[in-house]
């Protein structure tokens, strides 16, 4: 018989059970009105909302959570 507790989801206090509070660094490829097209380290592209960060430029590195930029980490290179 298997251990029933092994299949339970456990969350540490202060962390989101849905998204695990994960932030992903992404490179800005193109800036659009209120959003940007960004790529992660595996070159997967994603539209990212920019409502929470100031102006961004092509080549900036953003910290992205759930499709929303939460910090501008500055220009790469």
N, CA, C and O atoms as a Tripos MOL2 file, in Angstrom:
@<TRIPOS>MOLECULE
protein
  308   307    77     0     0
PROTEIN
NO_CHARGES

@<TRIPOS>ATOM
      1 N           0.8480   -1.1700    0.0000 N.3       1 UNK1
      2 CA          0.0000    0.0000    0.0000 C.3       1 UNK1
      3 C           0.8980    1.2390    0.0000 C.2       1 UNK1
      4 O           1.9070    1.2800    0.7040 O.2       1 UNK1
      5 N           0.5310    2.2330   -0.7820 N.am      2 UNK2
      6 CA          1.3630    3.4330   -0.8670 C.3       2 UNK2
      7 C           1.0590    4.3960    0.2700 C.2       2 UNK2
      8 O          -0.0070    4.3550    0.8840 O.2       2 UNK2
      9 N           2.0070    5.2440    0.5220 N.am      3 UNK3
     10 CA          1.8890    6.2490    1.5690 C.3       3 UNK3
     11 C           1.0070    7.3890    1.0560 C.2       3 UNK3
     12 O           1.4090    8.0700    0.1130 O.2       3 UNK3
     13 N          -0.1790    7.6300    1.6340 N.am      4 UNK4
     14 CA         -1.0700    8.6770    1.1270 C.3       4 UNK4
     15 C          -0.4800   10.0770    1.2580 C.2       4 UNK4
     16 O          -0.8320   10.9660    0.4830 O.2       4 UNK4
     17 N           0.3930   10.2820    2.2060 N.am      5 UNK5
     18 CA          0.9800   11.6130    2.3760 C.3       5 UNK5
     19 C           1.9530   11.9530    1.2530 C.2       5 UNK5
     20 O           2.2670   13.1260    1.0500 O.2       5 UNK5
     21 N           2.4360   10.9550    0.5220 N.am      6 UNK6
     22 CA          3.3850   11.2040   -0.5620 C.3       6 UNK6
     23 C           2.7500   11.9570   -1.7210 C.2       6 UNK6
     24 O           3.4560   12.6310   -2.4720 O.2       6 UNK6
     25 N           1.4370   11.8580   -1.8850 N.am      7 UNK7
     26 CA          0.7790   12.5340   -2.9970 C.3       7 UNK7
     27 C           0.1890   13.8790   -2.6070 C.2       7 UNK7
     28 O          -0.3730   14.5740   -3.4540 O.2       7 UNK7
     29 N           0.3040   14.2540   -1.3590 N.am      8 UNK8
     30 CA         -0.2380   15.5280   -0.9040 C.3       8 UNK8
     31 C           0.6410   16.6840   -1.3580 C.2       8 UNK8
     32 O           1.8650   16.5740   -1.4320 O.2       8 UNK8
     33 N          -0.0130   17.7780   -1.6550 N.am      9 UNK9
     34 CA          0.7090   19.0000   -2.0170 C.3       9 UNK9
     35 C           1.0090   19.7680   -0.7420 C.2       9 UNK9
     36 O           0.1010   20.0870    0.0260 O.2       9 UNK9
     37 N           2.2520   20.0560   -0.5220 N.am     10 UNK10
     38 CA          2.6430   20.8120    0.6680 C.3      10 UNK10
     39 C           3.2230   22.1460    0.2380 C.2      10 UNK10
     40 O           4.0100   22.2170   -0.7060 O.2      10 UNK10
     41 N           2.8390   23.1870    0.9240 N.am     11 UNK11
     42 CA          3.2890   24.5340    0.5970 C.3      11 UNK11
     43 C           3.9390   25.1420    1.8200 C.2      11 UNK11
     44 O           3.4050   25.0660    2.9270 O.2      11 UNK11
     45 N           5.0890   25.7430    1.6120 N.am     12 UNK12
     46 CA          5.7420   26.4530    2.7000 C.3      12 UNK12
     47 C           4.9960   27.7570    2.9420 C.2      12 UNK12
     48 O           4.4990   28.3580    1.9900 O.2      12 UNK12
     49 N           4.9050   28.2080    4.1780 N.am     13 UNK13
     50 CA          4.2420   29.4790    4.4550 C.3      13 UNK13
     51 C           4.8740   30.6140    3.6430 C.2      13 UNK13
     52 O           6.0950   30.6910    3.5110 O.2      13 UNK13
     53 N           4.0240   31.4900    3.1020 N.am     14 UNK14
     54 CA          4.5240   32.6310    2.3440 C.3      14 UNK14
     55 C           4.7220   32.3700    0.8660 C.2      14 UNK14
     56 O           5.2120   33.2440    0.1500 O.2      14 UNK14
     57 N           4.3510   31.1810    0.3850 N.am     15 UNK15
     58 CA          4.5030   30.8650   -1.0400 C.3      15 UNK15
     59 C           3.1520   30.5510   -1.6570 C.2      15 UNK15
     60 O           2.2730   29.9820   -1.0090 O.2      15 UNK15
     61 N           3.0000   30.9250   -2.9050 N.am     16 UNK16
     62 CA          1.7660   30.6950   -3.6420 C.3      16 UNK16
     63 C           1.6910   29.2430   -4.1060 C.2      16 UNK16
     64 O           2.6120   28.7550   -4.7610 O.2      16 UNK16
     65 N           0.6090   28.5540   -3.7730 N.am     17 UNK17
     66 CA          0.4490   27.1550   -4.1680 C.3      17 UNK17
     67 C           0.2470   27.0190   -5.6770 C.2      17 UNK17
     68 O           0.5910   25.9880   -6.2540 O.2      17 UNK17
     69 N          -0.3030   28.0450   -6.3170 N.am     18 UNK18
     70 CA         -0.5930   27.9860   -7.7490 C.3      18 UNK18
     71 C           0.6540   28.1370   -8.5970 C.2      18 UNK18
     72 O           0.8510   27.3770   -9.5440 O.2      18 UNK18
     73 N           1.5010   29.1070   -8.2730 N.am     19 UNK19
     74 CA          2.6160   29.4190   -9.1660 C.3      19 UNK19
     75 C           3.9880   29.2320   -8.5350 C.2      19 UNK19
     76 O           4.9940   29.3960   -9.2250 O.2      19 UNK19
     77 N           4.0640   28.9040   -7.2880 N.am     20 UNK20
     78 CA          5.3280   28.6910   -6.5780 C.3      20 UNK20
     79 C           6.1900   29.9410   -6.4940 C.2      20 UNK20
     80 O           7.3920   29.8480   -6.2470 O.2      20 UNK20
     81 N           5.5910   31.1090   -6.6960 N.am     21 UNK21
     82 CA          6.3190   32.3810   -6.6330 C.3      21 UNK21
     83 C           7.5090   32.3980   -7.5710 C.2      21 UNK21
     84 O           8.5590   32.9400   -7.2260 O.2      21 UNK21
     85 N           7.3660   31.8240   -8.7320 N.am     22 UNK22
     86 CA          8.4760   31.7160   -9.6740 C.3      22 UNK22
     87 C           8.6050   32.9750  -10.5180 C.2      22 UNK22
     88 O           7.6360   33.4310  -11.1240 O.2      22 UNK22
     89 N           9.8080   33.5280  -10.5520 N.am     23 UNK23
     90 CA         10.1330   34.6350  -11.4470 C.3      23 UNK23
     91 C          11.1420   34.1400  -12.4660 C.2      23 UNK23
     92 O          12.1010   33.4530  -12.1150 O.2      23 UNK23
     93 N          10.9280   34.4870  -13.7290 N.am     24 UNK24
     94 CA         11.7880   34.0180  -14.8070 C.3      24 UNK24
     95 C          12.4270   35.2170  -15.4860 C.2      24 UNK24
     96 O          11.7300   36.1600  -15.8630 O.2      24 UNK24
     97 N          13.7420   35.1920  -15.6440 N.am     25 UNK25
     98 CA         14.4360   36.2550  -16.3740 C.3      25 UNK25
     99 C          14.1590   36.0730  -17.8620 C.2      25 UNK25
    100 O          14.3310   34.9840  -18.4090 O.2      25 UNK25
    101 N          13.7250   37.1650  -18.5130 N.am     26 UNK26
    102 CA         13.4090   37.1050  -19.9410 C.3      26 UNK26
    103 C          14.0070   38.3150  -20.6430 C.2      26 UNK26
    104 O          14.0850   39.4020  -20.0700 O.2      26 UNK26
    105 N          14.4240   38.1200  -21.8770 N.am     27 UNK27
    106 CA         15.0420   39.1540  -22.7000 C.3      27 UNK27
    107 C          13.9840   39.8190  -23.5700 C.2      27 UNK27
    108 O          13.2030   39.1390  -24.2350 O.2      27 UNK27
    109 N          13.9600   41.1570  -23.5650 N.am     28 UNK28
    110 CA         13.0130   41.9060  -24.3950 C.3      28 UNK28
    111 C          13.4920   41.8790  -25.8410 C.2      28 UNK28
    112 O          14.6000   42.3190  -26.1500 O.2      28 UNK28
    113 N          12.6390   41.3550  -26.7270 N.am     29 UNK29
    114 CA         12.9460   41.2990  -28.1540 C.3      29 UNK29
    115 C          12.2810   42.4370  -28.9120 C.2      29 UNK29
    116 O          12.8340   42.9650  -29.8770 O.2      29 UNK29
    117 N          11.0840   42.8090  -28.4620 N.am     30 UNK30
    118 CA         10.2980   43.8320  -29.1510 C.3      30 UNK30
    119 C           9.3780   44.4970  -28.1400 C.2      30 UNK30
    120 O           8.7700   43.8180  -27.3120 O.2      30 UNK30
    121 N           9.2710   45.8200  -28.2000 N.am     31 UNK31
    122 CA          8.3830   46.5540  -27.3030 C.3      31 UNK31
    123 C           7.1420   46.9660  -28.0810 C.2      31 UNK31
    124 O           7.2370   47.5120  -29.1800 O.2      31 UNK31
    125 N           5.9780   46.6980  -27.4980 N.am     32 UNK32
    126 CA          4.6920   47.0710  -28.0770 C.3      32 UNK32
    127 C           3.9720   47.9580  -27.0750 C.2      32 UNK32
    128 O           4.4880   48.1830  -25.9810 O.2      32 UNK32
    129 N           2.8140   48.4590  -27.4140 N.am     33 UNK33
    130 CA          2.0420   49.3200  -26.5100 C.3      33 UNK33
    131 C           1.6470   48.5460  -25.2510 C.2      33 UNK33
    132 O           0.7860   47.6680  -25.3080 O.2      33 UNK33
    133 N           2.2730   48.8690  -24.1120 N.am     34 UNK34
    134 CA          1.9380   48.2410  -22.8410 C.3      34 UNK34
    135 C           2.4130   46.8200  -22.6540 C.2      34 UNK34
    136 O           2.1100   46.1870  -21.6420 O.2      34 UNK34
    137 N           3.1630   46.3080  -23.6280 N.am     35 UNK35
    138 CA          3.6220   44.9190  -23.5340 C.3      35 UNK35
    139 C           4.9350   44.7650  -24.2900 C.2      35 UNK35
    140 O           5.3960   45.6840  -24.9670 O.2      35 UNK35
    141 N           5.5140   43.6010  -24.1590 N.am     36 UNK36
    142 CA          6.7510   43.2980  -24.8850 C.3      36 UNK36
    143 C           6.7290   41.8380  -25.3020 C.2      36 UNK36
    144 O           6.1030   41.0000  -24.6540 O.2      36 UNK36
    145 N           7.4120   41.5540  -26.3800 N.am     37 UNK37
    146 CA          7.6590   40.1710  -26.7640 C.3      37 UNK37
    147 C           9.0220   39.8280  -26.1750 C.2      37 UNK37
    148 O          10.0170   40.4900  -26.4710 O.2      37 UNK37
    149 N           9.0620   38.7970  -25.3460 N.am     38 UNK38
    150 CA         10.2890   38.4270  -24.6410 C.3      38 UNK38
    151 C          10.6190   36.9630  -24.9060 C.2      38 UNK38
    152 O           9.7710   36.1850  -25.3450 O.2      38 UNK38
    153 N          11.8700   36.6070  -24.6300 N.am     39 UNK39
    154 CA         12.3040   35.2170  -24.7700 C.3      39 UNK39
    155 C          12.9940   34.7800  -23.4860 C.2      39 UNK39
    156 O          13.7440   35.5410  -22.8730 O.2      39 UNK39
    157 N          12.7260   33.5320  -23.0910 N.am     40 UNK40
    158 CA         13.4040   32.9810  -21.9240 C.3      40 UNK40
    159 C          14.7270   32.3490  -22.3470 C.2      40 UNK40
    160 O          15.1160   32.4520  -23.5110 O.2      40 UNK40
    161 N          15.4110   31.7050  -21.4280 N.am     41 UNK41
    162 CA         16.7290   31.1350  -21.7250 C.3      41 UNK41
    163 C          16.6700   29.9880  -22.7300 C.2      41 UNK41
    164 O          17.6880   29.6320  -23.3230 O.2      41 UNK41
    165 N          15.4910   29.4110  -22.9240 N.am     42 UNK42
    166 CA         15.3090   28.3600  -23.9300 C.3      42 UNK42
    167 C          14.7910   28.9230  -25.2520 C.2      42 UNK42
    168 O          14.4080   28.1700  -26.1470 O.2      42 UNK42
    169 N          14.7830   30.2470  -25.3690 N.am     43 UNK43
    170 CA         14.3370   30.9870  -26.5650 C.3      43 UNK43
    171 C          12.8440   30.8570  -26.8400 C.2      43 UNK43
    172 O          12.3910   31.1110  -27.9560 O.2      43 UNK43
    173 N          12.0790   30.4620  -25.8270 N.am     44 UNK44
    174 CA         10.6240   30.4320  -25.9790 C.3      44 UNK44
    175 C          10.1100   31.8560  -25.8470 C.2      44 UNK44
    176 O          10.4500   32.5630  -24.8990 O.2      44 UNK44
    177 N           9.2890   32.2730  -26.8020 N.am     45 UNK45
    178 CA          8.7620   33.6400  -26.8080 C.3      45 UNK45
    179 C           7.4360   33.7150  -26.0680 C.2      45 UNK45
    180 O           6.6450   32.7720  -26.0490 O.2      45 UNK45
    181 N           7.2260   34.8870  -25.4560 N.am     46 UNK46
    182 CA          5.9980   35.1060  -24.6940 C.3      46 UNK46
    183 C           5.6880   36.5950  -24.6850 C.2      46 UNK46
    184 O           6.5940   37.4250  -24.6210 O.2      46 UNK46
    185 N           4.4100   36.9270  -24.7490 N.am     47 UNK47
    186 CA          3.9830   38.3150  -24.5740 C.3      47 UNK47
    187 C           3.9930   38.5940  -23.0710 C.2      47 UNK47
    188 O           3.4760   37.8080  -22.2780 O.2      47 UNK47
    189 N           4.5870   39.7220  -22.6960 N.am     48 UNK48
    190 CA          4.7270   40.0830  -21.2890 C.3      48 UNK48
    191 C           4.1140   41.4600  -21.0700 C.2      48 UNK48
    192 O           4.4350   42.4100  -21.7850 O.2      48 UNK48
    193 N           3.2430   41.5630  -20.0920 N.am     49 UNK49
    194 CA          2.6280   42.8400  -19.7350 C.3      49 UNK49
    195 C           3.6330   43.6880  -18.9590 C.2      49 UNK49
    196 O           4.4070   43.1670  -18.1560 O.2      49 UNK49
    197 N           3.6130   45.0070  -19.2060 N.am     50 UNK50
    198 CA          4.6130   45.9070  -18.6190 C.3      50 UNK50
    199 C           4.0290   46.8850  -17.6050 C.2      50 UNK50
    200 O           4.7010   47.8460  -17.2310 O.2      50 UNK50
    201 N           2.8070   46.6680  -17.1540 N.am     51 UNK51
    202 CA          2.1190   47.6120  -16.2820 C.3      51 UNK51
    203 C           2.8550   47.9160  -14.9750 C.2      51 UNK51
    204 O           2.6960   49.0110  -14.4340 O.2      51 UNK51
    205 N           3.6450   46.9970  -14.4610 N.am     52 UNK52
    206 CA          4.2810   47.1770  -13.1490 C.3      52 UNK52
    207 C           5.7120   47.6970  -13.2110 C.2      52 UNK52
    208 O           6.3200   47.9610  -12.1730 O.2      52 UNK52
    209 N           6.2530   47.8470  -14.4130 N.am     53 UNK53
    210 CA          7.6300   48.3400  -14.5460 C.3      53 UNK53
    211 C           7.6380   49.6090  -15.3840 C.2      53 UNK53
    212 O           6.6970   49.8820  -16.1300 O.2      53 UNK53
    213 N           8.7010   50.3720  -15.2540 N.am     54 UNK54
    214 CA          8.8540   51.5880  -16.0400 C.3      54 UNK54
    215 C           9.1390   51.2630  -17.4930 C.2      54 UNK54
    216 O           8.9680   50.1260  -17.9320 O.2      54 UNK54
    217 N           9.5700   52.2580  -18.2290 N.am     55 UNK55
    218 CA          9.8770   52.0370  -19.6450 C.3      55 UNK55
    219 C          10.9310   50.9410  -19.8290 C.2      55 UNK55
    220 O          11.8760   50.8340  -19.0470 O.2      55 UNK55
    221 N          10.7540   50.1440  -20.8590 N.am     56 UNK56
    222 CA         11.7250   49.1070  -21.1940 C.3      56 UNK56
    223 C          12.1590   49.2870  -22.6360 C.2      56 UNK56
    224 O          11.4630   49.9040  -23.4420 O.2      56 UNK56
    225 N          13.3120   48.7410  -22.9420 N.am     57 UNK57
    226 CA         13.8690   48.8260  -24.2900 C.3      57 UNK57
    227 C          14.2840   47.4390  -24.7510 C.2      57 UNK57
    228 O          14.4890   46.5310  -23.9460 O.2      57 UNK57
    229 N          14.4020   47.3000  -26.0580 N.am     58 UNK58
    230 CA         14.9040   46.0500  -26.6310 C.3      58 UNK58
    231 C          16.2720   45.7580  -26.0080 C.2      58 UNK58
    232 O          17.1180   46.6490  -25.9270 O.2      58 UNK58
    233 N          16.4910   44.5320  -25.5750 N.am     59 UNK59
    234 CA         17.7510   44.1510  -24.9480 C.3      59 UNK59
    235 C          17.7240   44.1720  -23.4340 C.2      59 UNK59
    236 O          18.6470   43.6660  -22.7960 O.2      59 UNK59
    237 N          16.6720   44.7540  -22.8370 N.am     60 UNK60
    238 CA         16.5420   44.7300  -21.3790 C.3      60 UNK60
    239 C          16.2100   43.3170  -20.9140 C.2      60 UNK60
    240 O          15.6170   42.5260  -21.6490 O.2      60 UNK60
    241 N          16.5980   43.0210  -19.6980 N.am     61 UNK61
    242 CA         16.2790   41.7490  -19.0570 C.3      61 UNK61
    243 C          15.1810   42.0390  -18.0360 C.2      61 UNK61
    244 O          15.3470   42.9080  -17.1800 O.2      61 UNK61
    245 N          14.0660   41.3220  -18.1190 N.am     62 UNK62
    246 CA         12.9560   41.5090  -17.1950 C.3      62 UNK62
    247 C          12.7900   40.2790  -16.3170 C.2      62 UNK62
    248 O          13.0490   39.1560  -16.7480 O.2      62 UNK62
    249 N          12.3570   40.5030  -15.0880 N.am     63 UNK63
    250 CA         11.9430   39.4080  -14.2220 C.3      63 UNK63
    251 C          10.4370   39.2730  -14.4140 C.2      63 UNK63
    252 O           9.6890   40.2100  -14.1360 O.2      63 UNK63
    253 N           9.9890   38.1060  -14.8910 N.am     64 UNK64
    254 CA          8.5950   37.9080  -15.2900 C.3      64 UNK64
    255 C           7.9440   36.8450  -14.4160 C.2      64 UNK64
    256 O           8.5130   35.7840  -14.1610 O.2      64 UNK64
    257 N           6.7440   37.1600  -13.9700 N.am     65 UNK65
    258 CA          5.9500   36.2270  -13.1600 C.3      65 UNK65
    259 C           4.5360   36.1960  -13.7320 C.2      65 UNK65
    260 O           3.8730   37.2310  -13.8000 O.2      65 UNK65
    261 N           4.0740   35.0300  -14.1390 N.am     66 UNK66
    262 CA          2.7120   34.8440  -14.6430 C.3      66 UNK66
    263 C           2.3860   35.7920  -15.7940 C.2      66 UNK66
    264 O           1.2740   36.3130  -15.8740 O.2      66 UNK66
    265 N           3.3520   36.0160  -16.6840 N.am     67 UNK67
    266 CA          3.1280   36.8480  -17.8600 C.3      67 UNK67
    267 C           3.2010   38.3390  -17.6210 C.2      67 UNK67
    268 O           2.8610   39.1290  -18.5020 O.2      67 UNK67
    269 N           3.6470   38.7370  -16.4240 N.am     68 UNK68
    270 CA          3.7470   40.1520  -16.0690 C.3      68 UNK68
    271 C           5.1700   40.4500  -15.6070 C.2      68 UNK68
    272 O           5.7170   39.7450  -14.7600 O.2      68 UNK68
    273 N           5.7640   41.5050  -16.1740 N.am     69 UNK69
    274 CA          7.0980   41.9260  -15.7290 C.3      69 UNK69
    275 C           6.9700   42.5350  -14.3390 C.2      69 UNK69
    276 O           6.1440   43.4220  -14.1180 O.2      69 UNK69
    277 N           7.7880   42.0590  -13.4020 N.am     70 UNK70
    278 CA          7.7350   42.5900  -12.0390 C.3      70 UNK70
    279 C           8.9830   43.3890  -11.6980 C.2      70 UNK70
    280 O           9.0280   44.0530  -10.6620 O.2      70 UNK70
    281 N          10.0050   43.3340  -12.5610 N.am     71 UNK71
    282 CA         11.2220   44.1270  -12.3630 C.3      71 UNK71
    283 C          11.9870   44.2030  -13.6730 C.2      71 UNK71
    284 O          12.0000   43.2580  -14.4620 O.2      71 UNK71
    285 N          12.6280   45.3510  -13.8880 N.am     72 UNK72
    286 CA         13.5300   45.5140  -15.0270 C.3      72 UNK72
    287 C          14.9390   45.3410  -14.4850 C.2      72 UNK72
    288 O          15.3890   46.1290  -13.6530 O.2      72 UNK72
    289 N          15.6300   44.3210  -14.9500 N.am     73 UNK73
    290 CA         16.9770   44.0170  -14.4680 C.3      73 UNK73
    291 C          18.0510   44.7560  -15.2540 C.2      73 UNK73
    292 O          19.2390   44.6070  -14.9690 O.2      73 UNK73
    293 N          17.6460   45.5530  -16.2420 N.am     74 UNK74
    294 CA         18.5930   46.3540  -17.0130 C.3      74 UNK74
    295 C          18.9950   45.7000  -18.3180 C.2      74 UNK74
    296 O          18.5680   44.5950  -18.6540 O.2      74 UNK74
    297 N          19.8340   46.4250  -19.0380 N.am     75 UNK75
    298 CA         20.2830   45.9730  -20.3560 C.3      75 UNK75
    299 C          21.2760   44.8290  -20.2300 C.2      75 UNK75
    300 O          22.0510   44.7640  -19.2770 O.2      75 UNK75
    301 N          21.2420   43.9350  -21.2000 N.am     76 UNK76
    302 CA         22.1960   42.8310  -21.2490 C.3      76 UNK76
    303 C          23.3860   43.2380  -22.0900 C.2      76 UNK76
    304 O          23.3060   44.1680  -22.8930 O.2      76 UNK76
    305 N          24.4760   42.5440  -21.9030 N.am     77 UNK77
    306 CA         25.6480   42.7430  -22.7450 C.3      77 UNK77
    307 C          26.5560   43.7390  -22.2200 C.2      77 UNK77
    308 O          27.5910   44.0130  -22.8280 O.2      77 UNK77
@<TRIPOS>BOND
     1     1     2 1
     2     2     3 1
     3     3     4 2
     4     3     5 am
     5     5     6 1
     6     6     7 1
     7     7     8 2
     8     7     9 am
     9     9    10 1
    10    10    11 1
    11    11    12 2
    12    11    13 am
    13    13    14 1
    14    14    15 1
    15    15    16 2
    16    15    17 am
    17    17    18 1
    18    18    19 1
    19    19    20 2
    20    19    21 am
    21    21    22 1
    22    22    23 1
    23    23    24 2
    24    23    25 am
    25    25    26 1
    26    26    27 1
    27    27    28 2
    28    27    29 am
    29    29    30 1
    30    30    31 1
    31    31    32 2
    32    31    33 am
    33    33    34 1
    34    34    35 1
    35    35    36 2
    36    35    37 am
    37    37    38 1
    38    38    39 1
    39    39    40 2
    40    39    41 am
    41    41    42 1
    42    42    43 1
    43    43    44 2
    44    43    45 am
    45    45    46 1
    46    46    47 1
    47    47    48 2
    48    47    49 am
    49    49    50 1
    50    50    51 1
    51    51    52 2
    52    51    53 am
    53    53    54 1
    54    54    55 1
    55    55    56 2
    56    55    57 am
    57    57    58 1
    58    58    59 1
    59    59    60 2
    60    59    61 am
    61    61    62 1
    62    62    63 1
    63    63    64 2
    64    63    65 am
    65    65    66 1
    66    66    67 1
    67    67    68 2
    68    67    69 am
    69    69    70 1
    70    70    71 1
    71    71    72 2
    72    71    73 am
    73    73    74 1
    74    74    75 1
    75    75    76 2
    76    75    77 am
    77    77    78 1
    78    78    79 1
    79    79    80 2
    80    79    81 am
    81    81    82 1
    82    82    83 1
    83    83    84 2
    84    83    85 am
    85    85    86 1
    86    86    87 1
    87    87    88 2
    88    87    89 am
    89    89    90 1
    90    90    91 1
    91    91    92 2
    92    91    93 am
    93    93    94 1
    94    94    95 1
    95    95    96 2
    96    95    97 am
    97    97    98 1
    98    98    99 1
    99    99   100 2
   100    99   101 am
   101   101   102 1
   102   102   103 1
   103   103   104 2
   104   103   105 am
   105   105   106 1
   106   106   107 1
   107   107   108 2
   108   107   109 am
   109   109   110 1
   110   110   111 1
   111   111   112 2
   112   111   113 am
   113   113   114 1
   114   114   115 1
   115   115   116 2
   116   115   117 am
   117   117   118 1
   118   118   119 1
   119   119   120 2
   120   119   121 am
   121   121   122 1
   122   122   123 1
   123   123   124 2
   124   123   125 am
   125   125   126 1
   126   126   127 1
   127   127   128 2
   128   127   129 am
   129   129   130 1
   130   130   131 1
   131   131   132 2
   132   131   133 am
   133   133   134 1
   134   134   135 1
   135   135   136 2
   136   135   137 am
   137   137   138 1
   138   138   139 1
   139   139   140 2
   140   139   141 am
   141   141   142 1
   142   142   143 1
   143   143   144 2
   144   143   145 am
   145   145   146 1
   146   146   147 1
   147   147   148 2
   148   147   149 am
   149   149   150 1
   150   150   151 1
   151   151   152 2
   152   151   153 am
   153   153   154 1
   154   154   155 1
   155   155   156 2
   156   155   157 am
   157   157   158 1
   158   158   159 1
   159   159   160 2
   160   159   161 am
   161   161   162 1
   162   162   163 1
   163   163   164 2
   164   163   165 am
   165   165   166 1
   166   166   167 1
   167   167   168 2
   168   167   169 am
   169   169   170 1
   170   170   171 1
   171   171   172 2
   172   171   173 am
   173   173   174 1
   174   174   175 1
   175   175   176 2
   176   175   177 am
   177   177   178 1
   178   178   179 1
   179   179   180 2
   180   179   181 am
   181   181   182 1
   182   182   183 1
   183   183   184 2
   184   183   185 am
   185   185   186 1
   186   186   187 1
   187   187   188 2
   188   187   189 am
   189   189   190 1
   190   190   191 1
   191   191   192 2
   192   191   193 am
   193   193   194 1
   194   194   195 1
   195   195   196 2
   196   195   197 am
   197   197   198 1
   198   198   199 1
   199   199   200 2
   200   199   201 am
   201   201   202 1
   202   202   203 1
   203   203   204 2
   204   203   205 am
   205   205   206 1
   206   206   207 1
   207   207   208 2
   208   207   209 am
   209   209   210 1
   210   210   211 1
   211   211   212 2
   212   211   213 am
   213   213   214 1
   214   214   215 1
   215   215   216 2
   216   215   217 am
   217   217   218 1
   218   218   219 1
   219   219   220 2
   220   219   221 am
   221   221   222 1
   222   222   223 1
   223   223   224 2
   224   223   225 am
   225   225   226 1
   226   226   227 1
   227   227   228 2
   228   227   229 am
   229   229   230 1
   230   230   231 1
   231   231   232 2
   232   231   233 am
   233   233   234 1
   234   234   235 1
   235   235   236 2
   236   235   237 am
   237   237   238 1
   238   238   239 1
   239   239   240 2
   240   239   241 am
   241   241   242 1
   242   242   243 1
   243   243   244 2
   244   243   245 am
   245   245   246 1
   246   246   247 1
   247   247   248 2
   248   247   249 am
   249   249   250 1
   250   250   251 1
   251   251   252 2
   252   251   253 am
   253   253   254 1
   254   254   255 1
   255   255   256 2
   256   255   257 am
   257   257   258 1
   258   258   259 1
   259   259   260 2
   260   259   261 am
   261   261   262 1
   262   262   263 1
   263   263   264 2
   264   263   265 am
   265   265   266 1
   266   266   267 1
   267   267   268 2
   268   267   269 am
   269   269   270 1
   270   270   271 1
   271   271   272 2
   272   271   273 am
   273   273   274 1
   274   274   275 1
   275   275   276 2
   276   275   277 am
   277   277   278 1
   278   278   279 1
   279   279   280 2
   280   279   281 am
   281   281   282 1
   282   282   283 1
   283   283   284 2
   284   283   285 am
   285   285   286 1
   286   286   287 1
   287   287   288 2
   288   287   289 am
   289   289   290 1
   290   290   291 1
   291   291   292 2
   292   291   293 am
   293   293   294 1
   294   294   295 1
   295   295   296 2
   296   295   297 am
   297   297   298 1
   298   298   299 1
   299   299   300 2
   300   299   301 am
   301   301   302 1
   302   302   303 1
   303   303   304 2
   304   303   305 am
   305   305   306 1
   306   306   307 1
   307   307   308 2
@<TRIPOS>SUBSTRUCTURE
     1 UNK1         2 RESIDUE 1 A UNK
     2 UNK2         6 RESIDUE 1 A UNK
     3 UNK3        10 RESIDUE 1 A UNK
     4 UNK4        14 RESIDUE 1 A UNK
     5 UNK5        18 RESIDUE 1 A UNK
     6 UNK6        22 RESIDUE 1 A UNK
     7 UNK7        26 RESIDUE 1 A UNK
     8 UNK8        30 RESIDUE 1 A UNK
     9 UNK9        34 RESIDUE 1 A UNK
    10 UNK10       38 RESIDUE 1 A UNK
    11 UNK11       42 RESIDUE 1 A UNK
    12 UNK12       46 RESIDUE 1 A UNK
    13 UNK13       50 RESIDUE 1 A UNK
    14 UNK14       54 RESIDUE 1 A UNK
    15 UNK15       58 RESIDUE 1 A UNK
    16 UNK16       62 RESIDUE 1 A UNK
    17 UNK17       66 RESIDUE 1 A UNK
    18 UNK18       70 RESIDUE 1 A UNK
    19 UNK19       74 RESIDUE 1 A UNK
    20 UNK20       78 RESIDUE 1 A UNK
    21 UNK21       82 RESIDUE 1 A UNK
    22 UNK22       86 RESIDUE 1 A UNK
    23 UNK23       90 RESIDUE 1 A UNK
    24 UNK24       94 RESIDUE 1 A UNK
    25 UNK25       98 RESIDUE 1 A UNK
    26 UNK26      102 RESIDUE 1 A UNK
    27 UNK27      106 RESIDUE 1 A UNK
    28 UNK28      110 RESIDUE 1 A UNK
    29 UNK29      114 RESIDUE 1 A UNK
    30 UNK30      118 RESIDUE 1 A UNK
    31 UNK31      122 RESIDUE 1 A UNK
    32 UNK32      126 RESIDUE 1 A UNK
    33 UNK33      130 RESIDUE 1 A UNK
    34 UNK34      134 RESIDUE 1 A UNK
    35 UNK35      138 RESIDUE 1 A UNK
    36 UNK36      142 RESIDUE 1 A UNK
    37 UNK37      146 RESIDUE 1 A UNK
    38 UNK38      150 RESIDUE 1 A UNK
    39 UNK39      154 RESIDUE 1 A UNK
    40 UNK40      158 RESIDUE 1 A UNK
    41 UNK41      162 RESIDUE 1 A UNK
    42 UNK42      166 RESIDUE 1 A UNK
    43 UNK43      170 RESIDUE 1 A UNK
    44 UNK44      174 RESIDUE 1 A UNK
    45 UNK45      178 RESIDUE 1 A UNK
    46 UNK46      182 RESIDUE 1 A UNK
    47 UNK47      186 RESIDUE 1 A UNK
    48 UNK48      190 RESIDUE 1 A UNK
    49 UNK49      194 RESIDUE 1 A UNK
    50 UNK50      198 RESIDUE 1 A UNK
    51 UNK51      202 RESIDUE 1 A UNK
    52 UNK52      206 RESIDUE 1 A UNK
    53 UNK53      210 RESIDUE 1 A UNK
    54 UNK54      214 RESIDUE 1 A UNK
    55 UNK55      218 RESIDUE 1 A UNK
    56 UNK56      222 RESIDUE 1 A UNK
    57 UNK57      226 RESIDUE 1 A UNK
    58 UNK58      230 RESIDUE 1 A UNK
    59 UNK59      234 RESIDUE 1 A UNK
    60 UNK60      238 RESIDUE 1 A UNK
    61 UNK61      242 RESIDUE 1 A UNK
    62 UNK62      246 RESIDUE 1 A UNK
    63 UNK63      250 RESIDUE 1 A UNK
    64 UNK64      254 RESIDUE 1 A UNK
    65 UNK65      258 RESIDUE 1 A UNK
    66 UNK66      262 RESIDUE 1 A UNK
    67 UNK67      266 RESIDUE 1 A UNK
    68 UNK68      270 RESIDUE 1 A UNK
    69 UNK69      274 RESIDUE 1 A UNK
    70 UNK70      278 RESIDUE 1 A UNK
    71 UNK71      282 RESIDUE 1 A UNK
    72 UNK72      286 RESIDUE 1 A UNK
    73 UNK73      290 RESIDUE 1 A UNK
    74 UNK74      294 RESIDUE 1 A UNK
    75 UNK75      298 RESIDUE 1 A UNK
    76 UNK76      302 RESIDUE 1 A UNK
    77 UNK77      306 RESIDUE 1 A UNK
